[in-house]
Amino acid sequence: MENNIEGLDQPFTYDIEILGQKYTSELVPEGSDIIIDEENKLEYVKRIGQMKMKEEINEEIEAFIRGFHLIIPAEFLDIFSPSELQLLIAGVSTIDLAEIKKHASYIGYCVTSQIIIRLWDILEEFTQKELAAFVLFISGNSFFVWGIDLLIGSL
């Protein structure tokens, strides 16, 4: 939106490649006859955004929704607030390092091993964002708090 598009000569169309074939769709009736200019570029950005975020991935969104409703039927969604639903799906948004440390099990190490002491010292310096990235790195899953023994076993 900040850039001047004078001389771009882009029509109100959208190109997509599917299996090596290029397809062009008009974003508005007779879009191939309308050139984007400073006056209509906001409309173009809205239309292209809608195409990419809604229509282009509509099949995938529908499949996700069908799968989601297998787990949580649509009629039950009304009983949850958005924050309750987020908690149900993603779990607690903070990582309690003290709780993880309390329940950690060690393979080939003990709580007084120097490497274990250094590990906890480092993790205690992490922000919640860094802890979340660490959990994702170790477990491959950001939706639950994991057993630290996955890490310890690989040291």
C-alpha positions in Angstrom: 0.0 0.0 0.0 2.9 2.3 0.6 4.5 1.8 -2.8 3.6 3.7 -5.9 2.3 1.3 -8.6 2.4 3.6 -11.5 3.7 1.8 -14.6 3.0 -1.7 -13.1 0.2 -2.4 -15.5 -1.2 -5.1 -13.3 -4.8 -6.1 -14.1 -7.4 -7.1 -11.5 -6.5 -10.7 -12.0 -4.9 -13.4 -9.9 -2.5 -16.0 -11.3 -2.1 -19.4 -9.7 0.0 -22.4 -10.8 -1.5 -25.9 -10.3 0.6 -28.9 -11.3 2.6 -26.8 -13.7 -0.3 -25.2 -15.3 -0.9 -21.4 -14.9 -4.4 -20.2 -14.4 -5.7 -16.7 -14.3 -8.8 -15.6 -12.5 -10.5 -12.2 -12.5 -10.9 -10.8 -9.1 -13.8 -8.6 -10.2 -16.1 -8.8 -13.2 -14.0 -7.9 -16.3 -10.9 -7.7 -14.1 -8.5 -8.3 -16.9 -9.7 -5.0 -18.5 -9.1 -3.0 -15.3 -5.6 -1.9 -14.5 -4.7 -1.3 -10.8 -4.0 2.3 -10.0 -3.5 4.4 -6.9 -7.3 4.8 -6.5 -8.2 1.1 -6.7 -5.1 -0.6 -5.2 -6.7 -1.0 -1.8 -9.6 -2.9 -3.3 -7.1 -5.1 -5.2 -5.2 -5.9 -2.0 -8.4 -6.8 -0.3 -9.5 -9.1 -3.2 -6.1 -10.8 -3.5 -6.0 -11.3 0.2 -9.4 -12.9 0.2 -8.4 -15.1 -2.7 -5.2 -16.3 -1.0 -6.6 -16.6 2.6 -10.0 -18.0 1.8 -10.7 -19.3 -1.6 -7.2 -20.8 -2.4 -7.1 -22.8 0.8 -10.8 -23.4 1.2 -10.6 -27.2 0.6 -7.9 -27.5 3.3 -9.9 -25.3 5.7 -13.0 -27.4 5.2 -11.0 -30.6 5.9 -9.6 -29.1 9.1 -13.0 -28.1 10.3 -14.4 -31.6 9.6 -11.5 -33.1 11.6 -11.9 -30.6 14.4 -15.6 -31.4 14.7 -14.8 -35.0 15.0 -13.0 -34.1 18.3 -15.3 -31.3 19.4 -18.8 -31.4 17.9 -20.0 -28.1 16.6 -22.9 -27.9 19.0 -20.4 -28.0 22.0 -18.4 -25.0 20.8 -21.0 -22.5 22.1 -20.4 -23.6 25.7 -16.7 -22.4 25.5 -15.4 -18.9 25.5 -12.5 -18.3 23.0 -10.0 -18.4 25.8 -11.5 -21.6 27.2 -11.3 -23.2 23.8 -7.7 -22.0 23.4 -6.8 -23.6 26.8 -8.6 -26.8 25.8 -6.7 -27.1 22.5 -3.3 -25.7 23.4 -3.1 -26.2 27.1 -1.5 -23.8 29.6 0.2 -20.9 28.0 3.0 -20.7 30.5 5.7 -23.3 31.2 6.3 -24.0 34.8 9.9 -24.9 34.9 9.8 -25.7 38.7 7.1 -28.2 38.0 9.1 -29.8 35.2 12.2 -29.9 37.4 10.2 -31.5 40.2 9.0 -34.4 38.1 12.1 -34.8 35.9 13.6 -38.3 35.6 17.3 -38.8 34.6 18.8 -41.6 32.6 22.5 -42.0 33.3 22.6 -38.9 35.4 21.4 -37.7 38.8 20.1 -34.4 40.1 23.5 -33.5 41.4 25.3 -34.2 38.1 27.2 -31.1 37.0 25.6 -31.1 33.5 22.1 -31.4 35.1 22.8 -28.5 37.4 24.1 -26.4 34.5 21.0 -27.3 32.4 18.6 -26.1 35.0 20.7 -22.9 35.6 20.5 -22.1 31.9 16.8 -22.9 31.6 16.0 -20.7 34.6 17.4 -17.8 32.7 15.0 -18.4 29.7 12.0 -16.2 29.1 8.6 -17.9 28.5 9.1 -17.4 24.8 12.5 -19.1 24.9 11.1 -22.0 27.1 8.3 -22.5 24.6 10.9 -22.6 21.7 13.0 -25.1 23.8 9.9 -27.3 24.4 9.1 -27.3 20.7 12.7 -28.1 19.8 13.0 -31.0 22.2 9.5 -32.5 21.9 8.4 -31.4 18.4 5.2 -30.4 20.1 4.3 -27.0 21.6 0.9 -28.2 23.0 2.0 -30.0 26.1 4.6 -29.9 28.8 7.0 -32.8 28.2 9.2 -35.0 30.3 12.7 -33.7 30.6 14.0 -37.3 30.3 13.9 -36.9 26.5 16.6 -34.3 26.7 18.6 -35.9 29.5 18.7 -39.3 27.7 20.3 -37.6 24.6 23.0 -35.7 26.4 
